[in-house]
Amino acid sequence: MIPSQRILGPLGEVGPLAFGHWRFIGHDLATARRLVEAALELGMNLIDTADIYGYRGDDGGFGDGETLLGEVLRDAPGLRDRMVLATKGGIVPGVPYDSSQEYLTRACEASLRRLGTEVIDLYQIHRPDPFTHPAEVAEALNRLVESGKVRAVGVSNYPDPMIEVLHPLVRVPFVTTQPEYSVGRLDPLRTGGLDQAMRLGLTPLAWSPLAGGRLATGQGIRSELIQALDRIAAGHGCDRSAVALAFVLAHPSAPVAIVGTQRVERLQEATRALTVDLSRSDLYDLIEASEGVPLP
């Protein structure tokens, strides 16, 4: 049985759906606050952001997503205690990656200032930097927690072998891995990433569980997969997005699906996935439709 709540080590329980802030920019304060409040009311208590969110290239914007969330938390301080606040660092425009201890420390401290909080619940390295020794990466994470700036750590977009090397070097709570995973992007299921997460006790945070919205619109997705989603959705009395999210949630590694919509009504609709109980046949039909080949 897949638990209805996910446990992130010392961070406690989070809902199976999270509110992602990749597009959380350009809102006025009232709209931004309404979105955060709606997500929390719907049980999406993991709020996922990153320092790069809002970056517009030469026009700047680095840190804008965190800054807006910080304004919301200053406007409504009580919201902070209701959320597990997650952010990421390690992407440097023009470099593009730096996981040195010096940089990650500076990046984390800058995130703390923008968010206006004393501690970040979950700090993840956004993308791997293969030119920093894993022992240095681990020490950076260790010291962020031991200094009280962060409560737990994780990684995002990390290849499985790099997680395997880094994990035993981290002596503080290492609780998450954040891969791209959806019924249209099965790599973590097929290459062993989700199995590794179970073995190491990591909770997968699946980004783009609707393939950037394409599973909802059908654009750029195999017609066979859209047809399978619609057929299964009709049987459950829901839309194809709910089925696609339910597929992500169904794996025994108990992933969290990060929902990135910036509309309250779509956040509400996403929770329909929590009531969709896909059969084993449904799951395998979706895999066949996604990959375009019959299972052996």
C-alpha positions in Angstrom: 0.0 0.0 0.0 1.3 3.5 -0.9 1.0 5.8 2.1 -1.3 8.8 1.8 1.4 11.0 3.2 5.1 11.0 2.6 7.7 11.2 5.3 10.8 13.3 4.7 13.0 12.2 7.6 13.0 14.9 10.4 10.9 17.2 8.3 7.9 14.9 9.0 4.9 14.4 6.8 4.2 16.1 3.4 1.3 15.6 1.1 1.7 13.5 -2.0 1.2 16.6 -4.1 3.5 19.6 -3.8 3.2 23.2 -5.0 6.1 24.0 -7.4 7.2 27.5 -8.0 9.0 27.4 -11.3 6.3 29.7 -12.7 5.7 31.6 -9.5 6.7 35.0 -10.8 5.0 38.1 -12.0 2.1 37.8 -9.6 1.0 40.7 -7.4 1.2 40.0 -3.7 -2.5 39.2 -3.3 -2.5 36.7 -6.1 0.8 35.1 -4.8 -0.6 34.8 -1.3 -3.9 33.3 -2.6 -2.0 30.6 -4.5 0.2 29.6 -1.5 -2.8 29.6 0.9 -4.8 27.5 -1.6 -2.0 25.0 -1.9 -1.7 24.6 1.8 -5.4 24.3 2.3 -5.4 21.4 -0.3 -2.7 19.6 1.6 0.2 20.6 -0.6 2.4 21.6 2.3 5.7 21.0 0.5 6.5 24.3 -1.3 9.2 23.8 -3.9 11.2 26.7 -5.2 14.8 27.5 -6.3 17.1 30.5 -6.6 17.1 30.2 -10.4 13.3 30.4 -10.7 12.5 33.7 -12.3 15.7 34.1 -14.2 15.2 35.8 -17.6 18.7 35.6 -19.1 20.2 39.0 -19.8 17.2 40.7 -18.2 18.0 39.3 -14.8 15.4 37.9 -12.5 17.7 35.5 -10.6 16.0 34.9 -7.3 12.7 36.5 -8.2 10.7 33.4 -7.3 12.2 33.2 -3.8 11.8 36.9 -3.4 8.1 36.8 -4.2 7.6 33.9 -1.8 9.5 35.8 0.9 7.1 38.7 0.4 4.1 36.4 0.9 5.7 35.1 4.1 6.3 38.6 5.4 2.7 39.5 4.6 1.3 36.3 6.3 3.9 35.0 8.7 1.7 32.2 9.9 2.0 30.4 6.6 5.6 29.6 7.3 4.8 27.2 10.1 2.3 25.3 7.8 4.8 24.5 5.1 7.9 22.4 4.5 9.9 25.0 2.6 12.3 23.6 0.0 14.6 25.5 -2.3 17.6 24.6 -4.5 20.9 26.1 -5.5 24.0 25.3 -7.6 23.0 26.7 -11.0 25.0 29.8 -11.9 24.1 31.6 -15.1 26.9 31.6 -17.5 28.9 28.9 -15.7 26.4 26.9 -15.5 27.0 24.7 -12.3 28.9 25.2 -9.1 28.7 22.9 -6.1 31.8 24.0 -4.4 31.4 24.5 -0.6 32.1 28.2 -0.9 29.4 28.7 -3.6 26.7 26.5 -2.0 27.2 28.3 1.3 26.8 31.7 -0.4 23.8 30.5 -2.4 22.0 29.2 0.6 22.6 32.3 2.6 21.3 34.4 -0.3 18.2 32.2 -0.5 17.6 32.6 3.3 17.7 36.4 2.8 15.3 36.4 -0.1 12.9 34.1 1.6 13.1 36.0 4.9 13.4 32.9 7.0 15.8 31.7 9.6 16.1 28.2 8.3 15.3 26.3 5.0 13.6 23.0 5.7 15.0 21.2 2.6 17.9 22.4 0.6 18.7 20.6 -2.6 21.6 20.8 -5.2 19.7 21.8 -8.3 21.9 20.1 -10.9 25.1 18.1 -10.4 28.6 19.7 -10.8 30.9 16.9 -11.9 33.9 19.1 -11.4 33.5 19.4 -7.6 34.6 16.3 -5.7 31.7 14.6 -4.0 33.5 14.8 -0.6 33.4 18.6 -0.9 29.7 18.6 -2.0 28.9 16.4 1.0 30.8 18.7 3.4 29.0 21.7 2.0 25.6 20.0 2.8 26.8 18.7 6.2 27.9 22.2 7.3 24.7 23.9 6.1 22.7 21.6 8.4 25.2 21.7 11.2 25.2 25.5 11.1 21.5 25.6 11.5 20.8 27.2 8.1 19.1 24.0 6.7 17.2 21.1 8.3 17.6 18.4 5.7 19.2 18.0 2.2 18.6 16.3 -1.1 19.6 16.4 -4.8 17.9 17.3 -8.0 18.5 15.9 -11.5 21.4 13.8 -10.1 22.3 10.6 -12.1 22.0 7.4 -10.1 25.8 6.8 -9.9 26.5 10.2 -8.5 23.9 9.7 -5.8 25.5 6.4 -5.0 28.8 8.1 -4.4 27.5 11.1 -2.5 25.0 9.5 -0.2 27.5 7.7 2.2 29.5 10.9 2.5 26.5 13.0 3.8 26.2 12.6 7.6 23.1 14.8 8.0 19.5 13.9 7.0 19.6 13.2 3.2 16.0 12.8 2.4 15.1 13.5 -1.3 16.0 13.1 -4.9 14.2 15.2 -7.5 14.0 13.6 -11.0 11.8 14.4 -13.9 9.2 11.6 -13.9 5.9 11.2 -15.6 4.0 8.7 -17.6 5.6 10.4 -20.6 9.1 10.3 -19.1 9.8 6.9 -17.5 13.5 7.0 -17.1 13.6 6.9 -13.2 11.4 3.8 -13.4 13.3 2.1 -16.1 16.9 2.9 -15.1 16.6 2.0 -11.4 16.4 5.5 -10.0 13.2 4.9 -8.1 14.6 1.5 -6.8 17.7 3.3 -5.6 15.5 5.8 -3.8 13.8 3.0 -1.9 17.1 1.3 -1.0 18.6 4.6 0.3 15.4 5.8 2.0 15.0 8.8 -0.3 11.6 10.3 -1.3 11.4 11.0 -5.0 10.1 14.5 -5.8 8.8 14.1 -9.3 9.1 17.4 -11.3 7.0 17.9 -14.4 4.6 15.0 -13.6 2.4 16.3 -16.4 5.3 16.7 -18.8 5.2 20.5 -18.6 1.4 20.4 -19.2 1.7 18.4 -22.4 -0.1 15.4 -20.9 -3.0 17.7 -20.2 -3.1 19.3 -23.6 -1.9 16.3 -25.7 0.6 18.4 -27.6 3.8 16.6 -28.4 2.7 13.4 -26.7 2.2 10.0 -28.4 -1.5 9.7 -29.5 -1.6 6.2 -28.1 -0.7 7.5 -24.7 -3.3 10.3 -24.8 -5.9 7.7 -25.9 -5.0 5.4 -23.0 -5.1 8.2 -20.5 -8.6 9.3 -21.8 -9.9 5.8 -21.7 -8.8 5.2 -18.2 -10.0 8.7 -17.1 -13.4 7.9 -18.5 -13.6 4.8 -16.3 -12.7 6.8 -13.2 -14.8 9.9 -14.0 -11.9 12.3 -14.1 -9.7 14.0 -16.6 -6.4 12.7 -18.1 -4.3 14.9 -15.8 -5.7 13.2 -12.8 -4.8 9.8 -14.2 -1.3 11.0 -15.2 -0.7 12.3 -11.6 -2.1 9.1 -10.1 0.4 7.1 -12.3 3.3 9.0 -10.7 1.9 8.5 -7.2 1.4 4.8 -7.7 5.0 3.7 -7.5 6.0 1.9 -4.3 8.8 4.5 -3.7 5.9 6.8 -2.8 6.9 9.8 -4.9 5.6 13.4 -4.4 4.3 14.9 -7.6 5.2 18.6 -7.9 2.3 20.5 -9.4 3.4 23.7 -11.1 0.1 25.3 -12.2 -0.4 28.9 -11.2 -4.2 28.8 -11.1 -6.1 28.0 -7.9 -8.8 26.0 -9.8 -6.1 23.8 -11.4 -4.6 23.1 -8.0 -8.0 22.0 -6.8 -8.5 19.8 -9.8 -5.1 18.2 -9.2 -6.3 16.7 -5.9 -8.7 14.5 -7.9 -5.6 12.3 -8.5 -5.6 11.3 -4.9 -8.9 9.5 -5.4 -7.9 7.6 -8.6 -6.9 4.0 -7.8 -5.3 2.7 -10.9 -5.3 -1.1 -11.4 -2.2 -3.0 -12.3 -3.5 -3.4 -15.8 -4.1 0.4 -16.0 -0.5 1.1 -15.0 1.0 -1.4 -17.5 -1.3 -0.2 -20.3 0.0 3.3 -19.7 3.6 2.1 -19.9 3.0 0.3 -23.2 1.2 3.3 -24.6 4.1 5.6 -23.5 6.9 3.5 -24.9 5.1 2.3 -28.0 6.1 -1.3 -27.6 4.3 -4.2 -26.0 5.6 -5.5 -22.7 7.4 -8.9 -23.0 
